[in-house]
């Protein structure tokens, strides 16, 4: 089976939203997270979805599931104390509902609603071929690496530089094994799943996704998403 774990367990303090977490802000009357989930709901190769949600908003998310007929959602679970632990809660729920052996999991931010069906298809194919898939975009500007003092330590070739985004996809049993090892060693706040898998020696393979695949974290991101969404709706962009 091909599964999606959509995580939105944070409150999004950088968004400065008045009364709701960023993933539930409305764009054309629909929460951002619903825009995201629908990409997986309507993809023919996705068999099941787990949603990781802020605990106080689970009832609201259940309402959204029925309102928008998101019937591929197998379970909605609360987030953890860190992003890593929120994802882990989702992975455990996927194992509980669907089993782990032989299943592919696409781990995706609930506030990245600008991927496309091709990216999902490419992630599944890449995991089948190579065991992992990290969605990236090609760096348009020069990337510099700095040391602890802020001095530039290295300037990687722009041609070889990629920006890691999401989905990040793996065999479910493999990432669960690695996550459980990390937790047993006290590592519960690793920056993302590909960092964790790389830390424990797993090879990672890249899938190139759309450049507009932004994470909606700040008000500027929100307005960018709304503008891109409107442009797509009006058929101004291919």
Beta strands, then each sheet from edge to edge (+ up, - down):
strand 1: 2-8
strand 2: 26-27
strand 3: 30-31
strand 4: 48-53
strand 5: 73-78
strand 6: 104-109
strand 7: 132-138
strand 8: 145-146
strand 9: 152-154
strand 10: 162-171
strand 11: 206-208
sheet 1: 5+ 4+ 1+ 6+ 10- 7+ 11+
sheet 2: 2+ 3-
sheet 3: 8+ 9-
end
